[in-house]
Amino acid sequence: MRLVTWNINSIRLRIDLLRQVAAVMSPDIVCLQEIKVDDPLFPLDECRSMGFGHVAFHGMKGYNGVAILSRLPLAEVRPLSRCGRDDRRHLMARLENGVEVHCLYIPAGGDVPDPEINDKFAHKLDFVREITAWAAAAFTPESKAILAGDFNIAPLESDVWSHRQLLKVVSHTPVEVELLNAFQASVPFVDAVRHFVPPEEKLFTWWSYRSPDWQKNDRGRRLDHVWVTPALAPALRSALVAREARAWTQPSDHVPVMVDFDL
């Protein structure tokens, strides 16, 4: 089974790029974040034409939204709300083999890493705390679950272009990293990409639109993750970050992340 997660940054704007991902990467499951479309306007027929006969989505106009596209039948689909908000950031789909796939979009957190003066950052921290408690109650090491999406946190020093310069930048601050590590330890989840890529090796999945030459400057961050419960770790076969997708015409600022399983 091949899974791809991608913050597409508007599914309707980048539907042709999604076709390219489907054709070139041949995923069985695609987890999308920031689809930015209300449910009645979701491009369902277009997704089905790519070979995804089973589609679940939980969107909202111009903001957030998550979707799971699957070639494999889905036995159950369930949207999940966090922090008392219906902001469409978490969608679960259970496959017929019992594996749960969770598409997750953690809040970005704004620009100021101070919860006292930045409500967006406070919400981000609360979101991670809540989802940590949820995971600890929902899963055991024997559970078969995949969490994939834009976590908006780069936890390792090698997950950012400059650890020193980003310590006070939202996405790599110590408080965020500490909370994400606690989230990962709650089951504990296995970082599927770092399972194959050594932790000392630089690895990015996002490059800012503000960078005049993202390839030359390479000031990236690894914000997009795929985690699995320990029971699924033996099924991991390979992982790939599709860096070249950042150079596509009208790209997302995130690139697809692919993980192969032997299930």
N, C-alpha and C positions, 0 to 999 in steps of 0.2 A: 504494500500500500504506500502510495506517495502522497504526502501532505505538503501543501504550500500555504504559508501565511503571508499576507501582504496588506499594508495600509495603502489602499488604492487612492485615497484622497479624491473621492467622487467617482462612483462607478459609472455614471452616465457620461461624464466627461472623458473617462478613460476606458470605455467599453472595448475599443479596438485593441488597446494594450492588454486587456484581460484576455481577449481572443488569442493574442500572441503568446501570453503565458500558458494558456490552455493547449495551444498547438505545439509549442516548443518544449515545455516542461512535462506535458502529459500527466498532470496530477489527477489522483483519484478524488481528493478532497481539497478544496480551497477555502481558507478562512480569510475573510475580508474585513477590514476596519475602515472607519470613516467613509462609509458608502454615501452619506450625505443625500439620501433620498427618502421621501415618505413612502410608506409601504405600497399605497395604490399605484405609485409611479415606478416601482422597482422593475428593471428590465428582465422580467422572468423568461420571456420567450427567447431573448438573446442568449441568456445563460443556458437554457435547455438546448439551444442550437449548437452550443459548444460541447455537448455531450453530458452535461450535468442534469440528469433526470430527476434529481432530488435536491431541492433548493429551499433553504430556510433563511428568513431575513427578519431583521428587527431594526427598522430605520426611522429616521426623522428628517424633516426638511432642512437641507443645507448644513447639517451638523451631525457629528457622531454617526452612529449606526453600524451594525455588524451583520455579516451574512456568512452562511456556510453552504457551499456548492459541493455536491457529491455525485459521483458516478455510482456509489454504493447506496443501497436502500437505507433509509433512516427509520429506526423503530420508534423513536421518540424525539420531539423537539420541544425545548422549553426556554423561553427568555427569562433572565434573572435580573432583578433590580438591586441596586446598591445604594446605601446611604439615604434611603427614603426618596430617591429620585428616579424618575422614569426617563433616564437619558441614554438608553439604548447602547449599553457598553458590554453586555455579556449575553451570549447565546450558547445553549448546550444542544448538541445533537448526539443521540446514542445510536450506534450502528447495530446491526442485527447480531454481530458477534459479541455484543456487550460492551465494547469500547466506547467510552464517552469522549466526545470532542468538544472542548470549550473554546469558543472564539471570544477573545478578551481585548478590550480597549481601555487601558488605565488612563485617567485624565493626565493631560500634559502638565498642568500646574502653573501656567502663566510664567511671568518673567522674574518675579521677585521671590527668592526662597525664604520667605518669612511668613508663617501662617498667621501671625498677629495682624499683618497689614495686607495680606494677599489671600482672599477667600479661595481662589482657585488652587493655591498651593495647600491650604488647609484641607480642602476637599480631596485633593490627591492623597495626602497622608492618611486621612480618614478612610478613603476607599481601600488603600492597601491594607490598613489594619483590619477592616471589616472582611476583606476577602481572605486574609490570612486565617481569621477565626472560622470562616466558612469552610475553607479547605481542610483545616484540622478536624472539623466535625464530619465533613463529607467523605473523606478518603482515608484509606489505610494503605500501607505499602503494598498490600495485595490487590488493591483496586486497579482497574485498567482504565486510565484516563490520560488524555492529552490536553494540555493547556497551550494555546497558540495565539499570538497576537502582538499588538503594539503595547508593550508594557511601559513605554516612555521613561525607562530608567536604564542607564548603562552601568552595571554593577562593578565590573572589573576595571582596573587601571588601563588594561589593554583594550577596553571597550570604548575608549575615547581617544581623541588625537593628542590631548595633553591633560593628564591627570591633574597636574598642579594648577593649570589655568582654568580648569572646569570645576574645581572643588566648590566654588560658590555660584555655579551655574545650574539652574534647575535641570534635572535629569541625572546629575552625578554628585549631588551634595551628599555628605555623610549620612544625614538623616534618611534620605531616600534609599540609599544603598543598604543601610541597616535594616530598614523595613522590608525591602525586597528580599534580602537574605533571610529574614525571619519568615517571610511568605514561602520561600523555597524550602526552608527547613521544616515547615509545618507538617510535611508528609513523611519523608522529604522527597521533593521532586528532583529529577535528573535533568540537567540542562542538555538537551539533545544535540545542540550545535557544538557546545564546548566538549561534549563527549568525544568528538572527532577532531576538534581544533584545539591545540594546546592553549592553556589559559594565558601564557606569556605572549602569544601571537596576536598582533593587532587585527581586529575584525570589526567592521562597521556595517550597518544596514540603513543608515540615514545620513544625508548630507543636506545642509540648509540651502534653500532657494537663494538666500542672501549672498552666498559665496560666488564671486565673479567667475571662478574657474574651479569647480569642485574637484576635478580630477587632479589638477596641479597642486592645489592646496591640501586636498585630502583631509579636511577637517571634519571627519565623520564621528558618529556615535553608534553603538550597537543597542538600539532601542527595541528591536523586534526579536521575540524569543519563542522557542518551542520547548516546553517542559513535559516530561512524562513521569508517571508514577513508577516506583522501582520495579513493579511487576512487568512493565513494558520495556525496561532498559535492555533486556536480552534480545528484544526484537529490533532494536535500532541497527540500521545497516549503513547509512551514509547521510551526510548533510551538505548543503550548498547554499551560499549566499550569492544571489544573482546580481552581482555588482554592476554588470553591463547594462542592466535595466535603467539605471540612473541617467544613462546617456540617450535614452529613447526620446523621441519627439514628444513634447508636453508630458514629461515624466511626473510620477509622484516623487516626493522627496524621500520616500522609503523605497526599498527594493524587496522583491520576493525572497523569502527564505524557505528552502525546501528540505524536507526530511523523509528518508525512505525507511519503511518498516518491513519486516518479514512476519506477517500475521496470517 
